[in-house]
């Protein structure tokens, strides 16, 4: 696994009342909720507290919920979390591809920062190794970049 670590940007200068939402699949809940918690705990430690959490049953429903929230709620940052582990059938490939495509379609359609972090791993050891706060940091860095360019 890569030792790449996202570096924090100047998000400490950002308004702390930005609206953030998480969309998390409850499938493989031990890991997907750990991923969400790690990132929301990081955000709260940086004084970002306007965070709403939404749950969907499977990873496949994440693009659907993302589309609904993008159309109606007006968040500043969207964080999508889920865990899909490869087993013996091609189901893994279909689910991962369609979830990625669905989120990418929303990313292209809406000019909002959307962080896609659906872990697609071969086993749970790989999942555990990838649970970090890097995704919240990436989202905040993206917001900083957008604010600086406008």
Phi, psi and omega in degrees: 000146179295150176261012180303134178228127179290134180268143179291142179260206181270037182288350177293342178275348185288154173298134184277357182263014178299149182267123182237141173229151172244143173238119187231132175284134179275356175289142188053046191304324180306320184270318181294321178287329175295320178297314178297314182298316180303318182283319178290325175298319177298312180300316180295325177294338177265009177076020171268108187242355180273070186239125174251143180243135177236143179240144173233157185292320185228168177296328184301333181274354181301312179300323178299311180294320178301315179299316179298316182290322178297326182280338191235333192253336176067048175284159178271335182213134179242127178241120182252124183235142175187167180224121176236123182248136183289135175238224189264352185243166178286000179309318179308311183297317180293313181298310182299315182296316184287324177293315178298316180295317180298315179292319179298320178301319178292323179297321179286321184287325184243131182277056181238150175291117179235122178256121180263111175224076172260111180289126179238093190240163178277338181201171184286338174296320177295322178299308181303322181291344184253005178276109181208176179270008182304332187283321174294319178298316179299318179297316178295319178298321178296318176298317178301314180300316181294315181297318182292332183274346183256000000 
